[in-house]
Amino acid sequence: MFSISDKKEIHVEFPNGLQPTREINVGDKVVLGKVAPMNRWIYKELYEGHEGFYNTLNHIVDMLYLQREYINCLIREYDEVGITIYMRSEYGQMGFTLPSDIIRKCSVLDCPIHVDILSYGGVAE
């Protein structure tokens, strides 16, 4: 997921026509009745499995890398601009490797990568 968050209104027009998959406004009800404290512009792609993870991540990073000057402008304009990787597991153990080409492209984008691991608690004691 690539997202932009700020308390002020978000106006984004990617030169390549990238559109958000979701937009959230301050005050919108989100998960479990919570209210959004910030505006959010979100582009999200789902993946399945090991191969899907790398293909999807590479696709998003490549797409953003081609727009690196614009991403750098967004970073200067808005509070939070970054990539978030969500991973889910029946069990708590998991890991992944970020290939060096993805790391290089992300370093040029100059935006953080967040990794959120969600577990369903099926880990054996």
Protein Blocks (a to p, Z undefined) as FASTA:
>chain_A
ZZdddfbdcddddfklpacfbdcdehiaceehiacfbdcdddddddedjklmmmmmmmmm
mmmmmmmmmmmmmmmmpmbdcdddddddfbfbdcddddfklmmmmmmnopacddddddeh
lacZZ
